[in-house]
Amino acid sequence: MKIVIPSTGKTLTSPVSDALGRTPFLIIYDSATGEYDSIKNPGFQIQDGSGLIATDIILENNAGVLLTREIGRKAYSVLQKEHIRIELLTSGGTVKSAIKKYLKKQERKIVHPIKNFLDKRSRKT
């Protein structure tokens, strides 16, 4: 699965950027291989439509997940229509830490699906 994270720099140790559209770089991380690419965001200094430019990069790279601190309505709508999972980050940190937290969260969902089901079921009774 490919995960996209807006970043202030070109590496996994770079801080997560505050906004999708005006981020200087987009990091595309492949969770299957552990490899990543850094793509310069041409919409970085554009006033209007910067989120849609970032969205085009996300779609061109066949990403399945976007981890971001902020996203505009237009970009959100486009990604939702394309079935891209959008996870809002509640804190900053590095790109690497955001990826690790996300993958750990997904692992818990996969490892304990029956436990999660039973927990939900017991709360209802």
C-alpha positions as CSV (number, residue, x, y, z in Angstrom):
1,M,0.0,0.0,0.0
2,K,1.3,3.5,-0.8
3,I,0.9,6.1,1.8
4,V,1.3,9.9,1.1
5,I,2.4,12.4,3.7
6,P,2.9,16.2,3.2
7,S,6.4,17.1,4.3
8,T,8.6,20.1,4.8
9,G,11.6,18.2,3.4
10,K,12.7,15.3,1.2
11,T,13.3,12.5,3.7
12,L,11.4,10.4,6.2
13,T,13.1,12.4,9.1
14,S,11.6,15.6,7.8
15,P,8.7,17.2,9.7
16,V,5.1,16.6,8.6
17,S,3.8,19.8,6.8
18,D,0.8,21.5,8.3
19,A,-1.2,21.6,5.1
20,L,-1.6,19.4,2.0
21,G,-1.8,22.0,-0.7
22,R,1.0,24.3,0.4
23,T,3.4,21.6,1.4
24,P,6.8,21.8,-0.3
25,F,7.1,18.0,-0.7
26,L,4.9,14.9,-0.8
27,I,6.5,11.7,0.5
28,I,5.1,8.6,-1.1
29,Y,5.9,5.6,1.1
30,D,5.4,2.0,0.0
31,S,4.6,-0.1,3.0
32,A,5.2,-3.3,1.1
33,T,8.8,-2.5,0.3
34,G,9.7,0.2,2.9
35,E,10.9,2.4,0.0
36,Y,9.8,6.0,-0.5
37,D,9.9,8.8,-3.1
38,S,10.0,12.5,-2.5
39,I,8.1,14.6,-5.0
40,K,8.3,18.4,-5.1
41,N,4.9,19.9,-4.9
42,P,4.4,22.4,-7.8
43,G,1.4,23.9,-6.0
44,F,3.6,24.9,-3.0
45,Q,3.4,28.7,-3.8
46,I,0.1,28.9,-5.6
47,Q,-2.8,30.8,-4.0
48,D,-5.8,28.9,-5.4
49,G,-6.0,25.2,-6.4
50,S,-2.8,24.1,-4.6
51,G,-4.7,21.2,-2.9
52,L,-5.9,19.9,-6.3
53,I,-2.4,19.9,-7.6
54,A,-1.3,17.8,-4.6
55,T,-4.3,15.6,-5.2
56,D,-3.2,15.0,-8.8
57,I,0.2,13.8,-7.5
58,I,-1.5,11.4,-5.0
59,L,-3.7,9.9,-7.7
60,E,-0.8,9.7,-10.3
61,N,1.2,7.6,-7.8
62,N,-1.6,5.2,-7.0
63,A,-1.7,6.0,-3.3
64,G,-4.2,4.3,-1.1
65,V,-3.8,6.5,2.0
66,L,-3.2,10.1,2.8
67,L,-1.9,11.1,6.2
68,T,-2.3,14.9,6.7
69,R,-2.9,17.5,9.3
70,E,-5.2,19.6,7.1
71,I,-7.0,19.2,3.8
72,G,-9.3,21.5,1.8
73,R,-12.8,20.7,0.8
74,K,-12.1,20.3,-3.0
75,A,-9.1,18.0,-2.4
76,Y,-11.0,16.0,0.2
77,S,-13.9,15.6,-2.3
78,V,-11.7,14.4,-5.1
79,L,-9.9,11.9,-2.9
80,Q,-13.1,10.6,-1.4
81,K,-14.5,10.0,-4.9
82,E,-11.4,8.0,-5.8
83,H,-11.6,6.0,-2.6
84,I,-8.4,7.2,-1.1
85,R,-8.4,6.8,2.7
86,I,-7.8,10.1,4.5
87,E,-6.4,10.1,8.0
88,L,-6.1,13.4,9.9
89,L,-3.1,13.6,12.0
90,T,-3.6,15.2,15.4
91,S,0.0,16.2,16.0
92,G,3.2,17.0,14.0
93,G,6.4,15.0,14.3
94,T,8.4,13.4,11.5
95,V,7.1,11.7,8.4
96,K,8.6,8.5,9.7
97,S,6.8,8.7,13.1
98,A,3.4,9.4,11.3
99,I,3.9,6.3,9.1
100,K,4.8,4.2,12.1
101,K,1.8,5.3,14.1
102,Y,-0.5,4.6,11.2
103,L,0.9,1.2,10.4
104,K,0.8,0.2,14.1
105,K,-2.9,1.3,14.3
106,Q,-3.7,-0.8,11.1
107,E,-1.8,-3.8,12.5
108,R,-4.0,-3.7,15.7
109,K,-7.1,-3.7,13.6
110,I,-6.0,-6.7,11.6
111,V,-4.5,-8.7,14.4
112,H,-7.5,-8.5,16.7
113,P,-10.6,-8.4,14.5
114,I,-12.5,-11.0,16.6
115,K,-11.5,-9.3,19.8
116,N,-12.6,-5.9,18.5
117,F,-15.9,-7.5,17.4
118,L,-16.5,-9.1,20.8
119,D,-15.6,-5.9,22.6
120,K,-18.1,-4.0,20.6
121,R,-20.7,-6.7,21.1
122,S,-20.2,-6.8,24.9
123,R,-20.7,-3.0,25.2
124,K,-24.1,-3.3,23.6
125,T,-25.4,-5.8,26.2
